C-alpha cells in the first residue's frame, strides 16, 4: 500500500498535515517529526516494476512503488507506512505517495498502464472529495483507463457494500481495478467475488518454487480457471527464476512480475531482456489432459434438509433465523413447494449493518435479498454435471449453494464447500483406478487384471518398467519437465503394445507395468528401450547431452554428477499354475526390475529362474 486516490490536492494535503500535527504524540516524537519533514518536503521517490504479458513479453504496465530518503530509517515502505499508521498519518502519506508516483510516471512517459497501490480503508473514506482524482490525472496528462487501482489489504475488510460503492465510483470514471496478494490477505477471495476486478495478483508465496511444488501449481491452475470464467486477468508476482517463469507460462497465466523479469527502478526498462523474451516466444508445451474420470455419484448424496421460507416472509424475521442459528448460511425461498430463490446470510446481514437499512428494509418481503436465479438441479443429477453447470453459469453459485428438487418440488440444498469436498474425494478415489497424469489404469485395476489372468490360467509376461535417475532430474529441471517425461514414456509404451492383447498400467511416479500376452514381447521391449534412448535426449540442454549428465545435490547437500535418465525393464514370465496371486507377481517383477537397474543405461532383465537360468 503506497498511494491513495482520496484527499486530492495540495490544499487537502496541508489540511491533513495540520490536523495530524495536533494529535498527541506517541513515545517517539523525533520519528514523528522526521515523518512530517519527509511529507512537508516531499522527500519520497517512486520506483517502477514492469508487469509483462506472458504471451509475448510485451510490457502491460508498471506497478508504482515508493521509497523514503535513502539515509532514513523510513526508507523502507514497510517502516514508512507503519510509522504513518502509528501517528495517524496514513491518509497523508498515501496521498503524497499517489502524487509522486503519478507525477514521475507521467514525466517519464512510461508505456502501458500504471498500477497504484491503495488500501481499501482509504478508498472507502466517506469524506472523500469525488471528482478531484479525475481532474488531477488530466492535469498530468494521464488517461483514466491507463490507471489501475490495486487494492492492497492490510487489515480485514468488513463493509463490502461500501467498498463496492467506492470501486463502482472509480470504475464509472474509467479506472480499472486489481486485487493484490490473492491467497494471502484476510478475505481476498471474497473481495474477488464482490468486486469483480479486472486483474488479480497471486501472492508470491504461491509463485516461488512453483516448479517443484504440485500443490502451488494446482492452486494457480484453479485461480486461472476461475479467472477465465469470470473475465479476470491473472498476474503472477514474485517470479524469481527461469523455472518459475516456464511453469507459469505453461499453466497459461496472463501476466507476470518479479525480479527475474525486472527489478523495481526509478527509470525502468521499456522492454524485457532477450533471455525472457526468448522463453516466452518459444512454442509452449502441449496442454495436460484433464482430471481422471470419476464415478457418477448423484448430488443427492450431499443433500441437506434445510427448512425453507416463503417469499412473503419479512426480512427482519429472516435475520432472526440467521442470528439464532450461526451455522445457517443459506435459506431457500419456496412458494407452494417450488423453489424461487435463495438468500445468502452475508448479503442480508451485511446490508442490515449499514445505517438505517434494518429500519427501511426490515418489514419488506425477503425476496428483495434473494438470488432469483439460483442453480436448481434434480436429486438424480450427478455431481460432475452440477460442477459443470456452475462453471458454465457463474462460479459465484458456489457461494450461494445449489437447490435440489425432486419432480420439481423442493427437496433440500447442497453447499459449495460440500460439493467441492465430495468432488475432491471422488478424484482421490478415482486416482486409485486411473492415474491423472497418464490416464492409464492404476493399482486397483492392475491387480484385478493380474488376478483375472491367473484365475483363467492365461500365460503372460509381466514387465516392470522404471526410470533411472529420475528424482535428480526433477530437482534440476523441475517437476513440470518431469511430468513431460512420464507422459512421453506412457505414450512410448502404448505404441509398442497390442491394445487387443496387452495391458499397460501406471503404478505411480515413474513406475509402469506391462502385462504382455503378445508372443513377441521380448522384441517389443527392445524396441521400447531403443526409442526411449532417442526420445529422452529432447529433454536435456545441449551442454548436459554433451557431457552425458548434469550436476545436482544429494540429500547431504553435496554436488554430485547424475547421468541421463535411462529405462530399466524387469520381465517375469507367468505360466499357468506357477503364480496364484497378484502379490506374487508383484514381488517377482520388482526383483527382476532391481536386477535390470544394476546394468548401466537402458536395460532389460528377464527372470528365467523357472527355466533354471538367468539372463
C-alpha positions in Angstrom: 0.0 0.0 0.0 1.9 3.0 -1.3 -0.5 5.6 -2.6 -4.1 6.8 -2.4 -6.8 8.4 -4.6 -8.6 10.4 -1.9 -7.6 13.7 -0.4 -6.7 15.1 -3.8 -4.9 18.4 -4.0 -2.1 20.0 -2.0 -4.6 22.1 -0.1 -6.2 19.0 1.3 -2.7 17.6 1.9 -1.8 20.6 4.0 -5.1 20.4 5.9 -4.4 16.8 6.8 -0.9 17.6 7.8 -2.1 20.3 10.1 -4.7 18.0 11.7 -2.1 15.3 12.2 0.1 17.8 14.0 -2.4 18.4 16.8 -2.7 14.7 17.6 -1.0 13.8 20.8 2.5 12.5 20.1 3.3 8.8 20.7 6.5 7.9 22.6 8.9 8.7 19.7 8.4 12.4 18.9 11.7 12.5 16.9 10.4 9.9 14.4 7.1 11.7 14.2 8.9 15.0 13.3 11.1 13.1 10.8 7.9 11.8 9.1 6.4 15.2 9.0 9.6 16.6 7.4 9.5 13.9 4.8 5.9 14.8 3.9 6.4 18.5 4.0 9.5 18.4 1.8 8.1 15.6 -0.4 11.2 13.5 0.2 9.8 10.4 -1.4 10.9 8.7 -4.7 9.0 6.4 -7.0 10.2 3.1 -8.4 8.5 1.2 -11.1 8.5 -2.6 -11.7 7.3 -3.8 -15.1 4.3 -6.2 -15.5 4.5 -8.2 -18.7 2.2 -10.1 -21.0 3.2 -13.8 -20.6 2.1 -14.5 -24.2 4.9 -12.4 -25.9 6.8 -10.5 -23.2 5.5 -7.1 -24.0 5.0 -4.7 -21.1 1.4 -4.3 -19.9 2.4 -1.6 -17.4 4.2 -0.8 -14.2 3.5 -1.1 -10.5 4.3 2.2 -8.8 6.3 1.7 -5.6 7.6 4.2 -3.1 10.8 4.7 -1.1 11.8 7.1 1.6 15.1 9.0 1.8 18.0 6.6 1.3 19.7 7.6 4.6 16.5 7.4 6.6 15.1 4.7 8.9 11.9 5.3 6.9 13.5 4.4 3.6 11.6 1.0 3.5 7.9 1.3 2.6 7.1 -1.1 5.4 8.7 1.2 8.0 7.2 4.3 6.3 3.6 3.1 6.4 3.9 1.5 9.9 5.2 4.8 11.3 2.4 6.7 9.4 -0.2 4.4 11.0 1.4 4.9 14.4 1.0 8.7 14.2 -2.4 8.7 12.4 -0.9 10.0 9.2 -1.8 7.1 6.8 -4.1 9.2 4.6 -1.5 12.0 4.4 1.3 9.6 3.4 -0.8 7.7 1.0 -1.9 10.9 -0.7 1.7 12.1 -1.2 2.8 8.7 -2.5 0.0 8.8 -5.0 1.0 12.2 -6.2 4.7 11.3 -6.6 4.1 8.0 -8.3 1.7 9.6 -10.8 3.9 12.6 -11.4 7.0 10.5 -12.2 5.1 8.1 -14.3 3.8 11.0 -16.4 7.2 12.7 -16.5 8.9 9.6 -17.9 6.1 8.9 -20.3 6.2 5.3 -19.4 4.3 3.0 -21.8 1.2 1.0 -20.7 -0.8 1.2 -17.5 0.1 2.4 -14.0 -0.8 0.1 -11.1 -1.4 2.3 -8.0 -1.5 0.6 -4.6 -4.5 1.7 -2.5 -5.7 0.4 0.8 -9.5 -0.4 1.0 -9.9 1.6 4.2 -8.6 4.7 2.4 -10.7 4.1 -0.7 -13.8 4.0 1.5 -13.4 7.2 3.4 -16.7 8.9 3.4 -15.3 12.5 3.3 -13.6 11.9 0.0 -13.9 14.8 -2.5 -15.1 12.9 -5.5 -14.0 14.1 -8.9 -10.7 15.6 -8.0 -8.8 12.4 -8.9 -10.0 12.6 -12.4 -9.1 16.3 -12.6 -5.6 15.7 -11.2 -4.7 12.9 -13.7 -6.0 15.0 -16.5 -3.7 17.8 -15.3 -0.8 15.3 -15.5 -1.8 14.1 -19.0 -2.7 10.6 -17.9 -5.9 8.9 -19.2 -8.2 7.3 -16.6 -8.1 3.9 -18.5 -4.3 3.9 -18.0 -4.6 3.8 -14.2 -5.4 0.6 -12.3 -6.3 0.9 -8.6 -4.6 -2.0 -6.9 -6.3 -2.8 -3.6 -3.8 -4.0 -1.0 -5.4 -5.4 2.1 -3.5 -4.7 5.3 -6.4 -5.3 7.7 -9.8 -7.0 7.4 -12.5 -5.5 5.2 -15.9 -5.5 6.9 -18.1 -3.2 4.9 -18.1 -4.9 1.4 -21.1 -2.8 0.3 -19.4 0.5 0.9 -16.2 -0.8 -0.7 -18.2 -1.9 -3.7 -19.8 1.5 -4.0 -16.3 3.2 -3.9 -15.0 0.8 -6.5 -18.0 1.5 -8.8 -17.4 5.2 -8.4 -13.9 4.9 -9.8 -15.0 2.4 -12.5 -17.5 5.0 -13.7 -14.6 7.4 -14.1 -12.7 5.0 -16.3 -10.3 3.4 -13.9 -9.7 -0.4 -13.7 -9.5 -2.4 -10.5 -6.9 -5.0 -9.3 -6.7 -7.1 -6.1 -3.3 -7.6 -4.7 -1.9 -10.7 -2.9 -4.7 -13.1 -3.8 -4.5 -16.1 -1.4 -2.6 -14.1 1.3 -5.0 -11.5 2.6 -7.8 -11.7 5.1 -10.6 -12.0 2.6 -9.2 -11.7 -0.9 -11.4 -14.5 -2.4 -14.5 -12.7 -1.2 -13.2 -9.4 -2.5 -12.8 -11.1 -5.9 -16.4 -12.3 -5.8 -17.8 -9.0 -4.6 -15.8 -6.5 -6.7 -15.4 -8.4 -10.0 -11.9 -6.9 -10.5 -10.2 -6.6 -13.9 -7.0 -8.1 -12.5 -6.0 -10.4 -9.6 -2.4 -10.7 -8.4 -1.4 -14.0 -6.9 0.6 -13.7 -3.8 4.3 -14.5 -4.3 4.1 -17.4 -1.8 2.3 -19.5 -4.4 4.7 -18.5 -7.2 8.1 -19.0 -5.6 9.2 -22.7 -6.1 6.0 -23.5 -8.1 8.0 -25.7 -10.5 8.8 -28.0 -7.6 5.5 -27.9 -5.7 2.4 -29.6 -7.2 0.2 -28.0 -4.6 1.2 -24.5 -5.5 0.8 -25.3 -9.2 -2.7 -26.7 -8.6 -3.7 -23.5 -6.7 -2.6 -21.3 -9.6 -4.4 -23.6 -12.1 -7.6 -23.3 -10.1 -7.3 -19.5 -9.9 -6.5 -19.4 -13.6 -9.6 -21.5 -14.3 -11.9 -19.2 -12.3 -10.3 -16.1 -13.9 -11.1 -17.4 -17.4 -14.7 -17.9 -16.5 -15.1 -14.5 -14.8 -13.3 -12.3 -17.3 -10.4 -11.5 -14.9 -6.7 -11.5 -15.9 -4.2 -13.1 -13.5 -0.9 -11.6 -12.6 1.8 -13.8 -11.0 4.0 -11.6 -8.9 7.3 -12.7 -7.3 8.8 -14.6 -10.3 12.4 -15.0 -9.4 13.7 -17.9 -11.6 13.7 -19.3 -15.1 11.9 -22.4 -14.0 9.1 -20.4 -12.3 8.6 -18.4 -15.5 8.4 -21.5 -17.6 5.9 -23.2 -15.3 3.6 -20.1 -15.2 3.8 -19.8 -19.0 2.7 -23.3 -19.4 -0.2 -23.0 -17.0 -1.4 -20.1 -19.1 -1.2 -17.2 -16.6 -1.8 -14.0 -18.4 0.7 -11.6 -16.9 3.9 -11.8 -14.8 6.0 -9.6 -12.5 9.2 -10.3 -10.5 12.9 -9.9 -10.2 13.6 -12.5 -12.9 11.8 -10.2 -15.3 13.0 -6.8 -14.0 13.7 -5.2 -10.6 12.0 -2.0 -9.5 13.9 1.0 -10.7 13.5 4.8 -10.7 13.9 4.7 -14.5 12.6 1.3 -15.5 13.2 -0.6 -18.7 10.8 -0.4 -21.6 11.3 -4.0 -22.7 12.2 -7.3 -21.2 15.6 -9.0 -21.6 16.5 -11.2 -24.6 16.5 -14.2 -22.3 13.0 -13.6 -21.0 11.7 -12.7 -24.5 13.1 -16.0 -25.9 11.5 -18.1 -23.3 8.1 -16.5 -23.8 8.2 -16.6 -27.6 9.1 -20.3 -27.7 6.5 -22.9 -28.5 4.5 -23.8 -25.5 4.3 -27.4 -24.3 1.2 -29.4 -25.1 -1.6 -28.9 -22.5 -2.0 -31.7 -20.0 -5.1 -33.8 -20.2 -7.7 -33.1 -17.6 -8.5 -34.9 -14.4 -9.4 -38.5 -14.4 -12.8 -39.8 -14.9 -14.7 -40.1 -11.7 -17.7 -42.2 -10.6 -21.1 -40.9 -11.4 -22.2 -40.1 -7.9 -25.6 -38.3 -7.6 -26.0 -34.9 -6.0 -28.5 -36.3 -3.5 -25.5 -37.9 -1.7 -24.8 -34.5 -0.1 -28.3 -33.2 0.1 -29.0 -31.1 3.3 -32.5 -30.8 4.7 -32.7 -27.1 5.3 -36.1 -25.6 6.2 -37.4 -23.2 3.5 -39.3 -19.9 3.8 -42.0 -18.2 1.6 -41.1 -15.2 -0.4 -43.5 -13.1 1.7 -41.6 -13.5 4.9 -40.3 -10.2 6.3 -36.5 -9.5 6.2 -36.3 -8.9 9.9 -37.7 -12.4 10.5 -35.1 -13.9 8.1 -32.4 -12.0 10.0 -33.7 -13.5 13.3 -33.3 -17.0 11.8 -29.7 -16.3 10.8 -28.9 -14.8 14.2 -30.4 -17.7 16.1 -28.5 -20.2 14.1 -24.9 -19.0 13.5 -24.2 -22.1 11.3 -27.0 -21.4 8.9 -25.5 -19.9 5.8 -28.3 -20.3 3.2 -32.1 -20.2 3.3 -34.1 -21.5 0.3 -37.1 -19.5 -0.7 -40.0 -21.7 -1.7 -43.6 -20.9 -2.7 -46.1 -23.8 -2.9 -43.3 -26.3 -2.9 -41.5 -24.7 -5.9 -38.1 -23.1 -5.2 -38.0 -19.4 -6.4 -34.7 -18.3 -4.9 -32.1 -18.5 -2.2 -30.9 -16.0 0.5 -27.2 -15.8 1.5 -26.6 -15.0 5.1 -23.8 -12.4 4.3 -25.8 -10.5 1.8 -28.7 -9.8 4.2 -26.6 -9.2 7.3 -24.1 -7.0 5.5 -26.9 -4.9 4.2 -28.5 -4.6 7.6 -25.2 -3.4 9.1 -25.4 -0.3 7.0 -27.1 2.8 8.6 -31.0 2.7 8.6 -31.2 -0.4 6.4 -32.8 -2.5 9.1 -35.4 0.2 9.6 -36.1 0.7 5.9 -35.9 -2.9 4.7 -36.9 -4.9 7.8 -40.7 -5.0 7.2 -40.3 -5.7 3.4 -40.6 -9.2 1.9 -37.4 -11.2 1.8 -37.5 -11.6 -2.0 -35.6 -8.3 -2.4 -32.5 -10.0 -0.9 -32.8 -13.4 -2.6 -30.9 -14.6 -5.6 -33.7 -15.0 -8.1 -31.6 -17.2 -10.4 -30.1 -20.0 -8.3 -28.8 -23.2 -9.6 -31.6 -25.8 -9.3 -31.0 -29.4 -10.1 -32.9 -32.7 -9.7 -31.6 -35.0 -7.0 -30.7 -37.6 -9.7 -28.2 -35.2 -11.3 -24.5 -36.3 -11.0 -22.0 -34.2 -9.1 -19.9 -33.9 -12.3 -22.9 -32.4 -14.1 -23.6 -29.9 -11.3 -20.0 -28.8 -11.2 -20.1 -28.2 -15.0 -23.3 -26.3 -14.7 -21.7 -24.0 -12.1 -18.6 -23.4 -14.2 -20.6 -22.6 -17.3 -23.1 -20.3 -15.4 -21.2 -18.4 -12.7 -18.7 -19.5 -10.1 -20.5 -17.3 -7.6 -23.1 -20.0 -7.3 -20.5 -21.9 -5.2 -21.1 -19.3 -2.5 -24.9 -19.3 -2.8 -25.2 -23.0 -2.9 -27.4 -25.3 -5.1 -31.1 -26.1 -4.6 -32.1 -29.7 -5.1 -35.5 -30.8 -6.2 -37.5 -34.0 -6.7 -40.0 -33.9 -9.5 -39.9 -30.1 -9.5 -40.6 -29.9 -5.7 -38.1 -28.6 -3.2 -36.1 -31.4 -1.5 -33.1 -29.6 0.1 -29.9 -27.8 -0.7 -26.2 -28.5 -1.0 -23.4 -26.0 -0.3 -20.5 -25.1 -2.4 -17.9 -26.4 0.1 -19.8 -29.8 0.4 -19.8 -30.1 -3.4 -16.0 -29.3 -3.7 -15.2 -31.6 -0.8 -17.1 -34.5 -2.4 -15.6 -33.9 -5.9 -12.1 -33.8 -4.5 -12.6 -37.1 -2.6 -14.0 -38.7 -5.7 -11.0 -37.6 -7.7 -8.7 -39.1 -5.0 -10.6 -42.4 -5.1 -10.5 -42.3 -8.9 -6.7 -41.9 -8.9 -6.6 -45.4 -7.5 -8.2 -46.6 -10.7 -6.7 -44.2 -13.3 -3.5 -42.2 -13.0 -4.4 -38.5 -13.5 -1.2 -37.7 -15.4 -1.3 -40.5 -18.0 -4.9 -41.7 -17.6 -3.5 -45.3 -17.5 -5.1 -47.8 -15.1 -3.8 -47.5 -11.6 -3.0 -50.1 -8.9 -6.5 -51.4 -8.3 -7.3 -52.4 -12.0 -3.7 -53.6 -12.4 -4.1 -56.1 -9.5 -7.6 -57.1 -10.8 -6.3 -57.8 -14.3 -3.4 -59.9 -13.0 -5.8 -62.0 -10.8 -8.1 -62.5 -13.7 -5.3 -63.8 -15.9 -4.1 -66.1 -13.1 -7.6 -67.4 -12.5 -8.2 -68.1 -16.1 -4.7 -69.7 -16.4 -3.6 -67.5 -19.2 0.1 -67.3 -19.8 1.6 -63.7 -19.8 4.8 -61.8 -19.2 4.8 -59.1 -16.6 7.3 -56.3 -17.4 8.1 -53.8 -14.6 9.3 -50.5 -16.2 11.2 -48.0 -14.1 13.1 -44.8 -14.9 16.6 -44.5 -13.5 17.9 -41.2 -12.1 14.5 -39.6 -12.4 14.4 -37.8 -9.0 17.6 -35.7 -9.5 16.2 -34.7 -12.9 13.1 -33.3 -11.2 15.2 -31.4 -8.8 17.2 -29.7 -11.5 14.8 -29.3 -14.4 11.5 -29.0 -12.4 8.6 -31.4 -11.9 6.8 -30.0 -14.9 9.5 -31.2 -17.2 9.5 -34.5 -15.3 5.8 -34.8 -16.0 6.6 -34.5 -19.7 9.0 -37.4 -19.5 6.3 -39.5 -17.6 3.8 -38.8 -20.4 6.4 -39.4 -23.1 7.1 -42.8 -21.5 3.4 -43.6 -21.3 2.9 -42.8 -25.0 6.0 -44.9 -25.9 4.7 -48.0 -24.1 1.3 -47.6 -25.7 2.9 -47.5 -29.2 4.6 -50.9 -28.7 1.8 -52.8 -27.1 -1.1 -54.6 -28.8 -4.3 -52.9 -27.4 -6.2 -56.1 -28.0 -3.9 -58.4 -26.1 -1.6 -56.4 -23.8 -2.3 -54.3 -20.7 -0.4 -51.2 -19.6 -0.7 -49.8 -16.0 0.8 -46.9 -14.2 1.8 -48.0 -10.8 2.7 -44.4 -9.7 5.5 -41.9 -10.1 7.9 -43.2 -12.8 6.9 -46.9 -12.5 4.8 -48.7 -15.1 3.9 -52.3 -15.7 3.0 -54.1 -18.9 1.2 -57.4 -18.9 2.1 -58.9 -22.3 0.1 -61.6 -24.0 1.8 -60.8 -27.3 4.3 -63.6 -28.2 6.9 -61.2 -29.4 7.0 -59.3 -26.1 10.8 -59.5 -26.0 11.2 -57.8 -29.3 8.7 -55.1 -28.2 10.7 -54.4 -25.1 13.9 -54.0 -27.1 12.1 -51.5 -29.4 10.9 -49.6 -26.4 14.4 -49.3 -25.0 15.8 -48.1 -28.4 13.2 -45.4 -28.9 13.5 -44.3 -25.2 17.2 -43.7 -25.6 16.5 -41.4 -28.6 13.4 -39.6 -27.2 15.0 -38.8 -23.8 17.6 -36.5 -25.5 14.9 -34.0 -26.3 14.5 -33.1 -22.6 18.1 -32.0 -21.8 20.1 -28.9 -22.7 22.9 -29.3 -25.3 25.5 -28.9 -22.5 24.1 -31.7 -20.5 23.9 -34.0 -23.5 27.5 -33.4 -24.5 28.8 -34.3 -21.0 26.3 -37.1 -20.6 24.7 -35.8 -17.4 24.3 -32.8 -15.1 25.2 -31.7 -11.5 22.7 -32.0 -8.7 22.7 -32.1 -4.9 22.3 -35.3 -2.9 20.4 -35.4 0.5 23.5 -34.2 2.3 23.7 -31.1 0.0 26.8 -32.4 -1.8 27.1 -31.6 -5.5 27.1 -34.9 -7.5 27.2 -35.8 -11.2 24.0 -37.5 -12.4 23.8 -39.5 -15.7 21.0 -39.1 -18.1 17.7 -40.8 -17.4 17.5 -44.4 -18.6 14.8 -47.1 -18.6 15.1 -50.4 -16.8 12.7 -53.3 -17.6 12.4 -56.4 -15.4 10.4 -59.2 -17.0 8.8 -62.2 -15.4 7.1 -64.9 -17.5 4.0 -66.3 -15.7 2.9 -69.8 -16.8 -0.4 -71.4 -15.6 0.0 -72.9 -12.1 3.2 -71.0 -11.4 1.8 -68.0 -9.6 -1.5 -67.7 -7.7 -1.9 -64.0 -6.6 -1.0 -60.6 -7.9 1.2 -60.2 -4.8 3.5 -63.0 -6.0 3.7 -61.4 -9.5 4.4 -58.0 -7.9 7.3 -59.4 -5.8 8.8 -61.3 -8.7 8.6 -58.4 -11.2 10.1 -56.0 -8.6 13.0 -58.3 -8.1 13.6 -58.5 -11.9 13.5 -54.8 -12.1 16.2 -54.4 -9.4 18.4 -56.7 -11.4 17.8 -54.6 -14.6 18.8 -51.4 -12.7 22.2 -52.9 -11.9 23.0 -52.6 -15.5 24.1 -49.2 -16.6 22.0 -47.4 -19.1 18.8 -48.8 -20.8 18.4 -52.4 -19.9 16.1 -55.5 -20.0 16.4 -58.3 -17.4 14.4 -61.4 -17.9 13.9 -63.7 -14.9 14.5 -67.2 -16.1 14.7 -68.9 -12.8 11.8 -71.1 -13.6 13.8 -72.3 -16.6 16.9 -72.9 -14.4 18.9 -70.0 -15.8 19.0 -66.1 -15.8 20.0 -63.6 -18.5 
